[in-house]
């Protein structure tokens, strides 16, 4: 059998009405039994008053009890049939009646328990419900008989019956009304959900600007809408970065390919001597190497874009990483006659991923050497200042102040056209920034044009 499907609004109303139905039922039960207890209390109060009067009017001995003044008792109000008569009957210890009020006529009250304590209970008289109290008469700590006093429950039963009918009729009506109200309230409450659905339908890869209107009340739906909007912001930024990255990568890859193609086309137009062939082929090889280097960096950047789990922390000897990197560029340093100054006052260690950390250092030192002039000076130092700080300083061309905010952007190179002799991809600092973020390293770059650049890494 196919399950019945409820809308979200109807489910909310249904759950609400189920819980409310239980609560209303409990309230109605309490009302009914409270009224019932009140009605019975009134009846028993009248019976208790009558019993108290009777106890003053009877004489008790070892054989039983009797009314002291039978004439006066016969004149009492209960001897006549009135609206709310009280019936009285005296019985002995065997349950046989010894006297009764005239209003009982041919009927009798029947003893039920024959206990030594006063008991009250419902019973029947002439097929009508009555409330009866059974009072033991005690003489010398011995029961010598019983007084049975009863009052009809017709009025009480009518009140309770009417109340019961009203409650049973009102119960479903109240639930229906509450369900309608709950459905209306639920419909208004989930309007932001409908807005979320509508906005979600409008969002596509080409339309990521739509946002969910925030509800006026700062409740759970407000938080949900805000969370989804933040998610859309992140998705939009990621897609825009992807588009920009794809565009920039295509451009950067196309340039060396175009250069190689142009060089080879020129080369085959006519015969040339060996030296010219070698020169052009070596140039193409250098461009291919640059292309390979760019692809490697692109793959590296993509690899660690969302792979924090790839980090393998270990105790890294920082002095060794810096010195090994400087040694790797010793030939370039020698060719440009650059003076290297290292300032390590002791051995420094840090818990991090050695492979990723070495990539950061390699890129920074490579940049310092690349942009330093001949006969320049590069200083590499480590010191402790609220954590370990690595500083790499050069006296190269520097970076203009207006470009400092862009240097971590992919493929961005400050004044690339003015320094076409300096080869680069513009990916090095993007990789550095990403890896620093992964390793929890703060990076700060200070630079002044024609004065040099200082890079600080803060390892906390």
PLY file of the C-alpha trace (Angstrom):
ply
format ascii 1.0
element vertex 460
property float x
property float y
property float z
element edge 459
property int vertex1
property int vertex2
end_header
0.00 0.00 0.00
1.32 3.40 -0.95
2.10 5.60 2.03
0.13 8.83 2.40
2.33 11.84 1.70
1.87 14.99 3.79
3.22 18.38 2.92
5.70 19.94 5.31
3.06 22.40 6.52
0.52 19.62 7.13
3.12 17.53 8.95
3.87 20.42 11.30
0.12 20.93 11.89
-0.40 17.18 12.36
2.40 16.84 14.92
1.11 19.90 16.69
-2.47 18.62 16.79
-1.42 15.18 18.06
0.46 16.67 20.99
-2.36 19.18 21.58
-4.99 16.42 21.41
-3.24 14.55 24.21
-2.97 17.72 26.27
-6.62 18.74 25.70
-7.76 15.20 26.51
-5.83 15.32 29.78
-7.35 18.73 30.60
-10.89 17.50 29.84
-10.36 14.41 32.02
-9.15 16.62 34.86
-12.18 18.91 34.41
-14.60 15.99 34.41
-13.20 14.33 37.51
-12.86 17.67 39.31
-16.55 18.40 38.73
-17.45 14.82 39.69
-15.48 15.12 42.91
-17.17 18.43 43.67
-20.66 16.99 43.06
-19.99 13.93 45.21
-18.50 16.12 47.93
-21.72 18.14 48.10
-23.82 14.97 48.35
-21.58 13.44 51.01
-21.57 16.70 52.97
-25.37 16.61 53.18
-25.25 12.96 54.21
-22.59 13.66 56.85
-24.73 16.43 58.34
-27.70 14.06 58.52
-25.56 11.37 60.13
-24.29 13.80 62.74
-27.87 14.73 63.64
-28.90 11.08 63.84
-26.04 10.21 66.18
-27.43 12.73 68.66
-30.93 11.32 68.40
-30.26 7.61 68.98
-29.79 5.64 72.16
-27.28 2.79 72.15
-27.03 -0.32 74.35
-25.47 -3.75 74.20
-28.23 -5.18 72.10
-28.54 -2.42 69.55
-29.71 1.16 69.08
-32.94 3.05 68.46
-34.33 6.54 68.03
-34.93 8.27 71.34
-37.96 10.27 70.22
-39.66 8.39 67.41
-42.47 10.96 67.08
-40.08 13.83 66.48
-38.08 11.72 64.02
-41.21 10.91 62.02
-41.94 14.61 61.68
-38.54 15.35 60.21
-38.14 16.65 56.70
-36.78 13.39 55.27
-39.92 11.54 56.07
-41.66 13.16 53.12
-40.85 12.87 49.43
-39.10 16.07 48.36
-36.78 17.09 45.56
-33.63 15.73 47.19
-34.81 13.20 49.77
-32.44 11.48 52.17
-33.15 7.84 52.92
-32.32 6.30 56.28
-32.32 2.73 57.45
-31.19 1.09 60.69
-29.91 -2.49 60.50
-28.57 -4.91 63.06
-25.25 -6.72 62.90
-26.77 -9.42 60.76
-27.88 -6.89 58.16
-31.60 -7.07 59.00
-33.35 -3.74 59.09
-34.82 -2.58 62.42
-36.24 0.73 61.28
-36.29 2.98 58.23
-37.50 6.34 57.08
-41.07 6.38 55.69
-39.89 7.74 52.34
-38.35 4.34 51.62
-41.88 2.90 51.51
-41.53 -0.73 50.43
-37.89 -0.39 49.44
-34.84 -1.17 51.48
-31.25 -0.01 51.65
-28.85 -2.92 51.60
-25.72 -3.06 53.71
-22.63 -3.96 51.72
-19.46 -4.20 53.79
-20.28 -4.48 57.53
-16.99 -2.92 58.53
-16.01 -1.16 61.71
-15.30 2.08 59.87
-17.56 4.45 57.97
-17.69 3.73 54.24
-19.31 5.53 51.31
-20.13 4.04 47.93
-22.53 4.12 44.99
-25.41 1.63 44.93
-28.93 1.25 43.58
-32.37 1.96 45.03
-35.46 1.21 42.99
-33.24 1.02 39.88
-31.90 4.49 40.55
-28.36 5.38 41.50
-27.81 6.62 45.05
-24.83 7.58 47.15
-24.86 5.60 50.36
-22.88 5.93 53.58
-22.56 2.96 55.88
-21.96 4.04 59.50
-21.21 1.45 62.21
-22.85 2.09 65.61
-20.35 1.14 68.31
-20.97 0.48 71.99
-18.18 -0.62 74.32
-15.87 -1.06 71.34
-18.41 -3.42 69.78
-20.51 -2.91 66.67
-24.17 -3.19 67.67
-25.65 -2.16 64.33
-25.37 0.09 61.30
-26.96 3.27 60.04
-27.44 3.43 56.29
-27.95 6.91 54.88
-28.42 7.46 51.14
-29.22 10.30 48.76
-30.22 10.01 45.09
-27.60 10.84 42.45
-30.04 11.78 39.70
-29.08 15.47 39.70
-25.38 14.68 40.00
-25.64 12.10 37.23
-27.45 14.63 35.04
-24.75 17.23 35.62
-21.97 14.74 34.90
-23.77 13.32 31.87
-24.30 16.78 30.41
-20.69 17.69 31.12
-19.50 14.46 29.49
-21.56 15.12 26.36
-20.30 18.69 26.14
-16.70 17.57 26.48
-17.02 14.80 23.88
-18.69 17.18 21.42
-16.22 19.98 22.14
-13.17 17.72 21.89
-13.21 17.07 18.12
-14.39 20.63 17.42
-11.49 22.04 19.41
-9.06 19.76 17.57
-10.40 20.77 14.16
-10.17 24.46 15.03
-6.68 24.00 16.44
-5.60 22.07 13.32
-6.80 24.87 11.05
-5.06 27.47 13.20
-1.89 25.38 13.37
-1.91 24.93 9.59
-2.26 28.67 9.05
0.50 29.45 11.55
2.74 26.73 10.07
2.14 28.11 6.58
3.25 31.56 7.70
6.18 30.16 9.65
7.62 28.22 6.71
7.38 31.04 4.16
11.20 31.33 4.28
11.36 27.63 3.29
9.27 28.40 0.20
11.61 31.31 -0.48
14.59 28.98 -0.15
13.04 26.55 -2.62
12.21 29.34 -5.09
15.69 30.82 -4.87
17.29 27.38 -5.21
15.35 26.79 -8.42
16.66 30.10 -9.79
20.29 29.28 -9.05
22.34 27.76 -11.86
26.02 27.74 -12.72
25.45 30.85 -14.82
23.29 32.57 -12.21
24.84 32.53 -8.76
23.86 36.05 -7.77
20.42 35.19 -6.33
20.21 35.16 -2.56
17.54 34.09 -0.10
15.74 37.02 1.60
16.43 36.89 5.33
13.32 36.52 7.55
12.55 39.42 9.93
12.84 37.19 13.00
16.31 35.92 13.84
15.27 32.32 14.47
16.39 28.95 13.09
15.05 29.75 9.60
16.99 33.02 9.66
20.15 31.08 10.52
19.38 28.51 7.80
18.84 31.23 5.18
22.02 33.01 6.23
23.99 29.75 6.13
22.73 28.95 2.63
23.56 32.48 1.47
27.08 32.10 2.86
27.35 28.76 1.07
26.25 30.40 -2.18
28.84 33.14 -1.65
31.57 30.53 -1.25
30.38 28.59 -4.29
30.21 31.75 -6.38
33.69 32.81 -5.30
35.05 29.32 -6.00
33.52 29.23 -9.48
34.74 32.74 -10.25
38.22 31.75 -9.09
37.98 28.63 -11.22
36.95 30.66 -14.27
39.72 33.18 -13.66
42.24 30.43 -13.06
41.20 28.61 -16.24
41.40 31.83 -18.23
44.79 32.78 -16.82
46.18 29.25 -17.16
45.03 29.07 -20.77
46.67 32.39 -21.49
49.92 31.52 -19.72
50.13 28.10 -21.37
49.26 29.49 -24.78
52.10 32.05 -24.71
55.06 29.62 -24.58
53.31 27.30 -27.02
52.85 30.18 -29.45
56.50 31.14 -29.03
57.65 27.58 -29.68
55.34 27.26 -32.67
56.48 30.59 -34.12
60.14 29.74 -33.65
59.74 26.34 -35.34
57.75 27.85 -38.22
60.47 30.42 -38.82
63.09 27.70 -38.55
61.62 25.56 -41.34
61.01 28.33 -43.84
64.51 28.02 -45.29
67.71 26.10 -44.69
69.94 27.47 -41.93
73.36 26.72 -40.58
74.00 24.41 -37.66
74.59 27.16 -35.11
71.28 28.83 -35.87
69.42 25.51 -35.62
71.05 24.81 -32.26
70.22 28.31 -30.99
66.54 28.02 -31.93
66.23 24.45 -30.64
67.84 25.41 -27.32
65.41 28.32 -27.08
62.47 25.96 -27.68
63.85 23.56 -25.06
64.01 26.41 -22.53
60.40 27.31 -23.32
59.36 23.67 -22.94
61.17 23.56 -19.60
59.32 26.71 -18.53
56.08 25.13 -19.67
56.83 21.96 -17.68
57.66 24.05 -14.64
54.36 25.92 -14.96
52.40 22.67 -15.30
54.18 21.28 -12.23
53.21 24.36 -10.25
49.61 24.21 -11.47
49.39 20.57 -10.44
50.95 21.39 -7.09
48.46 24.19 -6.50
45.52 21.99 -7.46
46.82 19.11 -5.35
46.78 21.09 -2.13
43.71 23.17 -2.84
41.50 21.07 -0.55
43.74 18.39 0.92
44.50 19.28 4.49
44.63 15.58 5.25
47.83 15.29 3.18
49.86 17.08 5.86
52.38 14.87 7.65
53.78 16.81 10.61
57.21 15.99 11.98
60.03 17.78 13.75
61.83 19.78 11.03
65.37 21.17 11.43
64.80 24.68 10.03
68.50 25.60 9.70
69.09 22.61 7.44
66.09 23.36 5.18
67.26 26.94 4.62
70.90 25.99 3.99
69.96 23.14 1.63
67.79 25.50 -0.42
70.54 28.12 -0.63
73.00 25.42 -1.74
70.57 24.37 -4.50
70.88 27.85 -6.02
74.62 28.20 -5.45
75.44 28.33 -9.18
72.92 31.14 -9.82
74.19 32.99 -6.76
77.73 32.62 -8.06
76.78 33.79 -11.56
75.13 36.95 -10.21
77.82 37.44 -7.56
75.19 37.66 -4.82
76.35 37.86 -1.22
74.45 35.46 1.07
74.21 36.29 4.77
72.79 33.70 7.19
71.96 34.58 10.78
71.25 31.50 12.91
72.20 31.95 16.58
71.18 28.37 17.46
69.50 25.26 16.10
65.79 25.74 15.41
63.15 23.02 15.12
59.46 23.19 14.28
56.66 20.63 14.01
55.41 20.81 10.42
55.34 19.00 7.08
58.94 19.08 5.82
58.07 18.60 2.14
55.50 21.41 2.01
57.65 23.69 4.16
60.63 23.17 1.84
58.43 24.20 -1.13
57.60 27.47 0.67
61.26 28.21 1.41
62.33 27.22 -2.10
59.84 29.63 -3.72
60.75 32.53 -1.44
64.52 32.12 -1.84
64.10 31.57 -5.59
62.20 34.87 -5.84
64.81 36.68 -3.75
67.61 35.47 -6.02
65.62 36.04 -9.22
64.77 39.67 -8.42
68.10 40.59 -6.83
70.56 42.57 -9.00
74.08 41.46 -9.71
76.32 41.97 -6.67
73.19 42.10 -4.48
72.82 40.96 -0.88
70.35 38.36 0.47
69.96 37.87 4.21
68.32 34.80 5.70
67.75 34.74 9.46
65.86 32.85 12.16
64.93 34.30 15.54
62.42 33.85 18.29
59.79 36.49 18.89
56.47 35.13 20.21
57.28 32.01 18.20
59.85 31.27 15.53
60.28 33.88 12.80
62.11 33.28 9.50
63.15 36.41 7.60
64.35 36.55 3.97
65.54 39.99 2.81
66.90 41.12 -0.55
67.91 44.51 -1.97
66.32 43.92 -5.38
63.86 45.94 -7.44
61.08 45.75 -4.83
57.32 45.78 -5.34
55.18 48.92 -5.76
52.81 49.56 -2.84
49.72 49.28 -5.06
50.79 45.78 -6.16
51.36 44.30 -2.70
47.69 43.31 -2.36
47.80 41.37 -5.64
51.05 39.44 -5.39
49.33 36.32 -4.00
46.91 36.19 -6.94
47.53 33.40 -9.41
49.57 34.40 -12.50
50.02 37.95 -11.22
53.50 39.41 -11.76
54.27 42.98 -10.80
55.73 44.99 -13.74
56.08 41.82 -15.84
56.34 43.81 -19.08
59.13 46.03 -17.71
61.22 43.02 -16.71
60.63 40.58 -19.55
64.12 39.19 -19.06
63.05 37.73 -15.70
61.18 34.52 -16.38
58.30 33.47 -14.14
54.77 32.09 -14.04
53.20 34.19 -11.31
52.24 31.04 -9.38
55.04 30.87 -6.82
53.52 33.20 -4.21
50.04 31.70 -4.77
51.51 28.32 -3.84
53.34 29.86 -0.87
50.13 31.47 0.41
48.14 28.25 0.06
50.76 26.09 1.79
51.19 28.64 4.58
47.45 28.46 5.15
47.59 24.66 5.28
50.51 24.62 7.71
49.20 27.43 9.90
52.09 29.74 9.06
51.52 33.50 8.96
53.29 35.30 6.12
54.03 39.00 5.91
55.70 40.80 2.97
57.16 44.28 3.20
58.62 45.87 0.09
59.73 49.22 -1.21
60.36 49.92 -4.86
64.07 49.97 -5.81
64.96 49.21 -2.17
64.18 45.53 -1.79
61.73 43.09 -0.24
61.47 41.44 3.17
59.42 38.30 3.74
58.64 37.06 7.25
57.25 33.65 8.17
55.77 33.32 11.66
55.77 29.73 12.90
53.65 29.56 16.05
0 1
1 2
2 3
3 4
4 5
5 6
6 7
7 8
8 9
9 10
10 11
11 12
12 13
13 14
14 15
15 16
16 17
17 18
18 19
19 20
20 21
21 22
22 23
23 24
24 25
25 26
26 27
27 28
28 29
29 30
30 31
31 32
32 33
33 34
34 35
35 36
36 37
37 38
38 39
39 40
40 41
41 42
42 43
43 44
44 45
45 46
46 47
47 48
48 49
49 50
50 51
51 52
52 53
53 54
54 55
55 56
56 57
57 58
58 59
59 60
60 61
61 62
62 63
63 64
64 65
65 66
66 67
67 68
68 69
69 70
70 71
71 72
72 73
73 74
74 75
75 76
76 77
77 78
78 79
79 80
80 81
81 82
82 83
83 84
84 85
85 86
86 87
87 88
88 89
89 90
90 91
91 92
92 93
93 94
94 95
95 96
96 97
97 98
98 99
99 100
100 101
101 102
102 103
103 104
104 105
105 106
106 107
107 108
108 109
109 110
110 111
111 112
112 113
113 114
114 115
115 116
116 117
117 118
118 119
119 120
120 121
121 122
122 123
123 124
124 125
125 126
126 127
127 128
128 129
129 130
130 131
131 132
132 133
133 134
134 135
135 136
136 137
137 138
138 139
139 140
140 141
141 142
142 143
143 144
144 145
145 146
146 147
147 148
148 149
149 150
150 151
151 152
152 153
153 154
154 155
155 156
156 157
157 158
158 159
159 160
160 161
161 162
162 163
163 164
164 165
165 166
166 167
167 168
168 169
169 170
170 171
171 172
172 173
173 174
174 175
175 176
176 177
177 178
178 179
179 180
180 181
181 182
182 183
183 184
184 185
185 186
186 187
187 188
188 189
189 190
190 191
191 192
192 193
193 194
194 195
195 196
196 197
197 198
198 199
199 200
200 201
201 202
202 203
203 204
204 205
205 206
206 207
207 208
208 209
209 210
210 211
211 212
212 213
213 214
214 215
215 216
216 217
217 218
218 219
219 220
220 221
221 222
222 223
223 224
224 225
225 226
226 227
227 228
228 229
229 230
230 231
231 232
232 233
233 234
234 235
235 236
236 237
237 238
238 239
239 240
240 241
241 242
242 243
243 244
244 245
245 246
246 247
247 248
248 249
249 250
250 251
251 252
252 253
253 254
254 255
255 256
256 257
257 258
258 259
259 260
260 261
261 262
262 263
263 264
264 265
265 266
266 267
267 268
268 269
269 270
270 271
271 272
272 273
273 274
274 275
275 276
276 277
277 278
278 279
279 280
280 281
281 282
282 283
283 284
284 285
285 286
286 287
287 288
288 289
289 290
290 291
291 292
292 293
293 294
294 295
295 296
296 297
297 298
298 299
299 300
300 301
301 302
302 303
303 304
304 305
305 306
306 307
307 308
308 309
309 310
310 311
311 312
312 313
313 314
314 315
315 316
316 317
317 318
318 319
319 320
320 321
321 322
322 323
323 324
324 325
325 326
326 327
327 328
328 329
329 330
330 331
331 332
332 333
333 334
334 335
335 336
336 337
337 338
338 339
339 340
340 341
341 342
342 343
343 344
344 345
345 346
346 347
347 348
348 349
349 350
350 351
351 352
352 353
353 354
354 355
355 356
356 357
357 358
358 359
359 360
360 361
361 362
362 363
363 364
364 365
365 366
366 367
367 368
368 369
369 370
370 371
371 372
372 373
373 374
374 375
375 376
376 377
377 378
378 379
379 380
380 381
381 382
382 383
383 384
384 385
385 386
386 387
387 388
388 389
389 390
390 391
391 392
392 393
393 394
394 395
395 396
396 397
397 398
398 399
399 400
400 401
401 402
402 403
403 404
404 405
405 406
406 407
407 408
408 409
409 410
410 411
411 412
412 413
413 414
414 415
415 416
416 417
417 418
418 419
419 420
420 421
421 422
422 423
423 424
424 425
425 426
426 427
427 428
428 429
429 430
430 431
431 432
432 433
433 434
434 435
435 436
436 437
437 438
438 439
439 440
440 441
441 442
442 443
443 444
444 445
445 446
446 447
447 448
448 449
449 450
450 451
451 452
452 453
453 454
454 455
455 456
456 457
457 458
458 459
